[in-house]
Amino acid sequence: MTSLRGTLAPGSPDYVYLPIEVPPGTGELKVSYTYDKPSVPPGTLGNALDIGLFDERGTEPGGRGFRGWSGGARSEFFVRADEATPGYLPGPLNPGTWYIALGPYTVAPQGLSYEVTVTLTEGTTGKTPEPVYPPDRARGRGRDWYRGDCHLHSWHSDGRRTPAEIADLARAAGLDFINSSDHNTNASHAHWADAAGDDLLVLLGEEVTTRNGHVLALGTDPGTFVDWRYRARDGRWAHFARAIRRAGGLVVPAHPHADCVGCGWRFGFAEANVVEVWNGMWTPDDEVALAAWDALLVTSVRAGRGWLPAMGDSDAHRDPDVVGHPQTVVLAEDLTRQAVLEGLRAGRSYVAESKAVSLALTATADRGGEYGGGQAGIGERLTAPAGTPVTVRLEVAGAPRCSVRLVTDQGVVFTGAPLPVSGSGAVEWRTSMAHAAYVRAELRHETALGPVPGAMAAFTNPVFLTAT
């Protein structure tokens, strides 16, 4: 047993590595740690210390030596060849210099004093199990709208639910697919196969949790690990974003305007494929994210460049977090990894608070005159001569007493009366190709604050109108 003690001052490096020597014949490595939590003045951040492990292959960026990360969720962990604490990877305990990684998330003015205890147990090494991953397809309905939640945390990071428990909740929420997104670890990937099934597609990923924001590596190849140890000023982000895409995944900045320490997105959106606009229960953070995303849409249509689709996820960790609130509903060719990711990337999707809410948004060009008409749906583009009249139609079900808002590049252009108690109805609004570059829809709950919009029930990605 070895004890490592030290004190980290305010302004310490983001990550500190404590070397430990692992001799031949080691059968188990166990680590526990404590640190002081002194009182601090109101409004001052106290101590919070994360922890992880790298093996004899080292701590260089890219994570060749990565063996696990639990952040601040656990006070101890173990690694053996045949088994490891959730969040950590089983495998050989090769002799050499290993490293305890400490991440001083916040440090009090008095500093942060820690003690790490390492216990190395001699013994025969067991056999490392061959990982079994969930299949990349489930039983689908062909081209259809599929519901998913792509931001979920299990007990492999700071969640409290097992993969099986999450899968049960996903099924109850009416979901067709989910994505594993534990913080800074891929350790859960080999533990989802039993939770998947013909009725539930399980995608694999990671929430890459940096000091300058969080990003979902969504639907990557099984076993993919994405390093998180950099800031925006380091110039490394584009490299890791490309690595996510090479692994077949999508780059999705998560809760970009969250106000927790290190949560707000600071890397810009040049590398993003989709952005998470709605995260968990609707809050002012989401309202800001929605407005910022809409501003990006305006910029993209005025500059004539590609646009960034939006999605929504629960970010559920534990009770009472609700899996599937919200959920992204995507039009995909089938219930497969490739088809779902393609639908999300193309923006053929809307976000709803639950399985009860469904909607359809279309823009239809007038068939009069020489023009033959046409129709486009969510994430699609309607092209017609500039003067062509257009009818925008929104059909809604499962949203009692919610009000409809239609938004274009000019702002909110339509606010309808609340839907009936049945929650079903349809509204139409007319414009022309020359007066709107896109149109998207929102469903808002009733509010007692007059002109202030209520909490979101659902919103869509835009339908684009391109005048020729």
C-alpha positions in Angstrom: 0.0 0.0 0.0 1.3 3.4 -1.0 0.0 6.8 0.0 0.6 9.9 -2.2 -0.1 13.3 -0.6 0.1 16.8 -2.0 -1.5 20.2 -2.2 -2.8 21.9 -5.3 -2.8 25.6 -5.4 -5.4 27.8 -7.2 -4.3 28.0 -10.8 -2.8 24.5 -10.8 -2.7 22.7 -14.2 -5.9 21.1 -15.4 -4.5 17.6 -14.9 -1.8 16.3 -12.5 -0.3 12.9 -13.0 1.0 10.8 -10.1 3.4 8.0 -11.2 3.1 4.6 -9.5 5.3 1.6 -10.2 3.5 -1.6 -11.0 5.7 -4.7 -10.6 5.5 -7.9 -12.5 2.9 -10.4 -11.1 0.4 -7.7 -10.0 -3.1 -9.1 -10.1 -5.1 -6.1 -9.0 -4.6 -2.3 -8.7 -6.9 -0.5 -6.3 -7.1 3.2 -5.7 -8.9 5.3 -3.2 -8.6 9.0 -2.5 -9.8 11.9 -0.2 -9.3 15.6 -0.3 -10.2 18.5 2.0 -13.3 20.6 1.5 -12.7 23.8 3.5 -15.4 26.4 4.1 -15.3 29.2 1.5 -17.0 32.6 1.4 -20.4 32.8 -0.3 -20.0 32.9 -4.1 -16.5 31.4 -4.0 -15.9 28.0 -5.5 -14.8 25.2 -3.2 -12.7 22.1 -3.8 -13.7 19.4 -6.3 -11.2 16.8 -7.5 -11.7 14.3 -10.3 -9.7 11.1 -10.8 -8.8 8.6 -13.5 -6.1 6.1 -14.5 -3.5 5.7 -17.3 -1.4 2.6 -17.7 2.2 2.0 -18.7 1.6 3.3 -22.3 1.5 6.8 -20.9 -0.6 9.9 -20.7 0.0 11.5 -24.1 -3.0 13.1 -25.8 -5.1 10.6 -27.7 -5.4 8.2 -24.8 -3.3 5.1 -25.7 -2.8 4.5 -22.1 -6.3 5.4 -21.0 -7.7 2.9 -18.5 -10.7 4.8 -17.0 -12.1 8.0 -15.6 -14.7 8.5 -12.8 -14.5 12.2 -12.5 -15.8 13.1 -9.0 -18.4 10.3 -8.9 -16.3 7.7 -7.0 -13.9 7.8 -4.1 -12.3 4.5 -5.1 -11.9 2.0 -8.0 -10.1 -1.1 -9.0 -8.7 -2.6 -12.2 -8.0 -6.3 -12.9 -7.5 -8.2 -16.1 -10.9 -9.8 -15.9 -13.0 -7.0 -14.3 -12.9 -3.3 -13.3 -15.0 -0.7 -11.6 -17.7 0.8 -13.9 -16.0 3.6 -15.8 -12.7 1.7 -16.0 -11.4 -0.8 -18.5 -10.3 -4.4 -17.5 -7.1 -5.6 -19.1 -3.6 -6.7 -18.4 -1.7 -5.1 -15.5 1.6 -4.8 -17.4 4.6 -3.9 -15.3 5.9 -0.3 -15.6 5.0 3.2 -14.6 1.3 3.8 -14.4 -0.3 7.2 -13.6 -3.1 8.4 -11.4 -4.7 11.3 -13.1 -6.0 14.1 -10.9 -8.3 16.8 -12.3 -8.7 19.8 -10.0 -12.1 20.9 -11.3 -12.2 23.8 -8.9 -9.8 24.8 -6.2 -10.6 26.9 -3.1 -8.5 29.9 -2.2 -6.9 27.9 0.6 -5.7 25.2 -1.9 -6.7 21.6 -2.2 -4.9 18.9 -0.1 -5.3 15.3 -1.3 -4.3 11.8 -0.3 -4.3 9.0 -2.8 -3.9 5.4 -1.6 -2.8 2.8 -4.0 -3.0 -0.9 -3.2 -1.2 -3.5 -5.5 -2.2 -7.1 -4.9 0.0 -9.9 -6.2 -1.8 -12.7 -8.0 -2.4 -14.5 -11.2 -4.0 -12.4 -13.9 -7.4 -13.5 -15.1 -8.6 -13.5 -18.7 -9.8 -10.3 -20.2 -13.2 -10.8 -21.7 -13.7 -10.2 -25.4 -16.0 -7.2 -25.7 -19.5 -7.8 -27.1 -21.2 -4.7 -28.5 -24.8 -4.0 -29.4 -25.9 -4.5 -33.0 -26.0 -1.5 -35.3 -29.6 -2.2 -36.4 -32.9 -3.0 -34.8 -36.3 -4.0 -36.2 -37.5 -0.9 -37.9 -40.6 0.1 -39.9 -38.7 1.2 -43.0 -38.7 4.9 -43.8 -40.5 6.4 -40.7 -40.1 8.7 -37.8 -38.1 7.2 -35.0 -37.7 8.6 -31.4 -34.5 8.7 -29.5 -32.6 10.2 -26.6 -28.8 10.6 -27.3 -27.6 12.1 -24.0 -27.7 9.6 -21.1 -25.4 8.7 -18.2 -25.0 5.3 -16.6 -23.1 4.2 -13.6 -20.1 4.0 -15.8 -19.7 7.8 -15.1 -21.7 9.9 -12.8 -25.1 8.3 -13.4 -26.8 6.0 -11.0 -28.6 3.7 -13.4 -27.3 0.5 -15.1 -27.5 0.1 -18.8 -30.4 -2.4 -18.3 -32.3 0.1 -16.2 -31.8 2.9 -18.8 -33.0 0.6 -21.5 -36.2 -0.3 -19.6 -36.9 3.4 -19.1 -36.2 4.1 -22.7 -38.7 1.5 -23.8 -41.3 3.0 -21.4 -40.7 6.4 -22.9 -41.5 5.1 -26.4 -38.0 5.4 -27.7 -36.6 3.5 -30.7 -33.0 4.4 -30.1 -30.6 5.7 -27.5 -26.9 6.7 -27.3 -24.5 5.9 -24.5 -22.7 9.1 -23.5 -20.8 8.7 -20.3 -18.3 11.4 -19.3 -14.8 10.9 -20.7 -14.9 7.1 -20.9 -15.8 4.4 -23.3 -15.9 1.7 -20.6 -19.7 1.2 -20.9 -19.5 0.2 -24.6 -19.1 -3.5 -23.9 -22.0 -3.5 -21.4 -24.9 -2.5 -23.6 -25.4 -5.6 -25.7 -27.8 -7.2 -23.3 -29.8 -4.0 -23.0 -30.3 -3.7 -26.8 -32.9 -5.7 -28.7 -35.0 -5.9 -31.8 -37.1 -3.0 -30.4 -34.2 -0.8 -29.2 -31.2 0.4 -31.1 -28.3 1.3 -28.8 -25.7 3.7 -30.3 -22.3 4.1 -28.6 -20.6 7.3 -27.8 -19.1 9.6 -25.1 -19.7 13.0 -23.6 -16.4 14.6 -24.1 -16.2 16.9 -21.0 -13.6 19.5 -21.4 -12.9 22.6 -19.3 -14.4 24.8 -22.1 -17.6 22.9 -22.8 -19.1 19.4 -23.4 -19.7 17.7 -26.7 -21.4 14.4 -27.6 -19.5 12.0 -29.7 -22.7 10.4 -31.0 -22.9 7.0 -32.6 -19.2 6.3 -32.9 -17.7 2.9 -33.7 -17.7 0.5 -30.7 -14.7 1.0 -28.4 -13.9 4.5 -29.7 -12.3 6.8 -27.0 -12.2 10.5 -27.5 -9.7 12.5 -25.3 -11.0 15.5 -23.4 -7.8 17.1 -22.0 -7.6 20.4 -23.8 -9.1 23.9 -23.9 -10.2 26.0 -26.8 -6.9 28.0 -26.7 -4.9 24.8 -27.2 -5.9 24.4 -30.9 -6.5 20.7 -30.5 -10.3 20.6 -30.9 -10.5 20.2 -34.7 -8.2 17.2 -34.5 -10.5 15.4 -32.1 -13.7 16.5 -33.9 -12.2 14.9 -37.1 -11.5 11.7 -35.0 -15.2 11.5 -34.0 -16.2 11.7 -37.6 -13.6 9.2 -38.8 -15.2 6.8 -36.2 -18.5 7.2 -37.9 -20.0 9.6 -35.3 -21.6 13.0 -35.1 -20.1 16.0 -33.3 -22.8 17.5 -31.1 -22.0 20.4 -28.7 -24.1 19.7 -25.6 -26.1 22.3 -23.5 -23.9 25.1 -25.1 -25.2 27.8 -22.9 -25.3 26.0 -19.5 -23.8 28.1 -16.7 -22.1 25.4 -14.6 -18.3 25.6 -14.4 -16.8 24.5 -17.7 -20.1 23.6 -19.3 -20.6 26.5 -21.7 -19.4 25.8 -25.2 -16.3 27.8 -26.2 -15.0 26.0 -29.3 -17.3 27.5 -31.9 -19.5 25.5 -34.2 -17.3 25.1 -37.3 -16.7 21.4 -36.5 -20.3 20.6 -35.3 -22.7 18.4 -37.2 -25.7 19.0 -34.9 -26.2 21.1 -31.7 -28.1 20.1 -28.6 -30.6 23.0 -28.1 -32.9 21.4 -25.5 -31.3 19.6 -22.6 -33.5 18.1 -19.9 -36.3 20.2 -18.4 -36.9 23.5 -20.3 -34.9 26.2 -18.6 -33.6 29.8 -19.4 -30.4 28.1 -20.6 -32.4 26.3 -23.3 -34.2 29.6 -24.2 -30.8 31.2 -24.8 -29.6 28.2 -26.8 -32.7 28.3 -29.0 -32.2 32.0 -29.7 -28.5 31.5 -30.5 -29.3 28.6 -32.8 -31.9 30.6 -34.6 -29.3 33.4 -35.2 -27.0 30.8 -36.7 -29.8 29.8 -39.1 -30.3 33.4 -40.2 -26.5 33.8 -40.8 -26.3 30.5 -42.8 -29.2 31.4 -45.1 -27.9 34.9 -45.7 -24.4 33.7 -46.4 -25.7 30.8 -48.6 -23.8 28.2 -46.6 -24.6 25.0 -44.8 -26.8 25.0 -41.7 -26.6 23.4 -38.2 -29.5 21.2 -37.2 -30.8 21.1 -33.7 -31.7 18.2 -31.4 -32.8 17.7 -27.8 -31.9 15.1 -25.1 -32.7 14.3 -21.5 -29.1 14.3 -20.1 -30.7 11.9 -17.5 -28.4 10.7 -14.7 -30.6 9.4 -11.9 -34.1 9.7 -10.4 -36.0 11.9 -10.9 -34.4 12.6 -14.3 -36.8 11.5 -17.0 -35.3 9.4 -19.8 -36.9 10.7 -23.1 -37.7 14.2 -21.8 -37.1 15.6 -24.3 -36.6 13.2 -27.3 -35.5 13.8 -30.8 -37.8 12.4 -33.5 -35.9 11.7 -36.7 -37.1 10.7 -40.2 -34.8 7.7 -41.1 -34.8 5.2 -43.8 -34.8 2.4 -41.2 -33.8 1.8 -37.6 -30.1 1.4 -38.1 -27.1 3.4 -36.9 -26.3 4.7 -40.3 -29.8 5.8 -41.1 -30.5 7.5 -37.8 -27.2 9.4 -37.9 -27.9 10.5 -41.5 -31.4 11.7 -40.5 -29.9 13.7 -37.6 -27.1 15.1 -39.8 -29.6 16.2 -42.4 -31.9 17.9 -39.8 -34.9 15.7 -40.8 -36.1 15.9 -37.1 -38.0 17.6 -34.4 -37.8 17.6 -30.7 -40.7 16.7 -28.4 -41.2 16.6 -24.6 -42.6 13.0 -24.7 -43.9 10.2 -26.9 -47.3 11.8 -26.6 -46.4 14.7 -28.9 -46.1 14.3 -32.6 -46.2 16.9 -35.4 -45.8 17.4 -39.1 -44.6 20.6 -40.8 -44.8 21.2 -44.5 -44.4 24.1 -46.9 -46.4 23.8 -50.2 -45.9 26.1 -53.2 -49.0 27.3 -55.1 -49.5 25.2 -58.3 -51.0 28.2 -60.2 -49.5 29.8 -63.3 -46.6 28.1 -65.1 -45.0 26.7 -62.0 -46.0 23.1 -61.2 -45.9 23.4 -57.4 -44.0 21.4 -54.8 -43.8 20.5 -51.2 -41.0 20.2 -48.6 -40.9 18.9 -45.0 -38.7 19.3 -42.0 -35.0 19.6 -42.9 -35.9 19.8 -46.6 -35.7 22.7 -49.2 -38.6 24.0 -51.3 -37.4 25.8 -54.4 -39.7 28.0 -56.5 -39.9 31.4 -58.3 -39.6 34.4 -55.9 -43.3 35.5 -56.2 -44.8 32.0 -55.6 -47.3 31.9 -52.8 -46.5 29.3 -50.1 -48.8 27.6 -47.6 -47.1 26.4 -44.4 -49.1 23.8 -42.5 -48.5 22.4 -39.0 -50.4 19.3 -37.8 -50.1 18.5 -34.1 -51.2 15.7 -31.8 -50.7 15.2 -28.0 -50.2 18.9 -27.0 -53.3 20.0 -25.1 -53.6 23.8 -24.6 -50.2 24.4 -26.3 -49.9 27.4 -28.6 -48.2 27.3 -32.0 -45.5 29.7 -33.0 -44.1 29.9 -36.5 -40.6 31.5 -36.8 -38.8 32.6 -40.0 -35.6 34.6 -40.6 -37.7 37.6 -39.7 -38.6 36.3 -36.3 -41.9 35.1 -34.9 -44.5 35.6 -37.7 -47.4 33.6 -36.4 -48.8 32.9 -32.9 -52.0 30.8 -32.9 -54.6 30.3 -30.3 -54.1 27.4 -27.8 -54.9 24.0 -29.1 -58.0 22.3 -27.7 -58.0 20.0 -24.7 -57.7 17.1 -27.1 -54.2 18.4 -28.0 -54.7 17.8 -31.7 -55.2 20.4 -34.4 -53.7 22.0 -37.5 -52.8 25.6 -38.4 -51.9 27.2 -41.7 -50.0 30.3 -42.5 -49.4 31.8 -45.9 -46.3 33.6 -47.2 -44.3 33.7 -50.4 -40.9 32.5 -51.5 -39.6 36.1 -51.4 -40.6 36.8 -47.8 -39.2 33.9 -45.8 -35.9 32.0 -46.2 -37.0 29.3 -43.8 -39.9 28.5 -41.4 -39.8 26.4 -38.3 -42.4 25.7 -35.6 -42.6 25.7 -31.9 -45.3 24.4 -29.5 -45.4 26.3 -26.2 -47.2 25.5 -23.0 -49.6 28.1 -21.6 -48.0 30.7 -19.3 -49.4 33.2 -16.8 -46.8 35.8 -17.8 -48.6 37.4 -20.8 -46.2 37.9 -23.7 -43.5 35.7 -22.2 -43.4 32.4 -24.1 -44.2 29.3 -22.1 -42.1 26.2 -21.6 -41.4 24.3 -24.8 -43.5 21.2 -25.7 -41.9 20.7 -29.1 -40.0 22.5 -31.8 -38.9 21.6 -35.4 -35.9 22.0 -37.5 -36.6 24.4 -40.4 -38.1 24.0 -43.8 -36.0 26.1 -46.2 -37.6 28.3 -48.9 -35.2 29.1 -51.8 -36.5 31.6 -54.3 -35.2 31.3 -57.9 
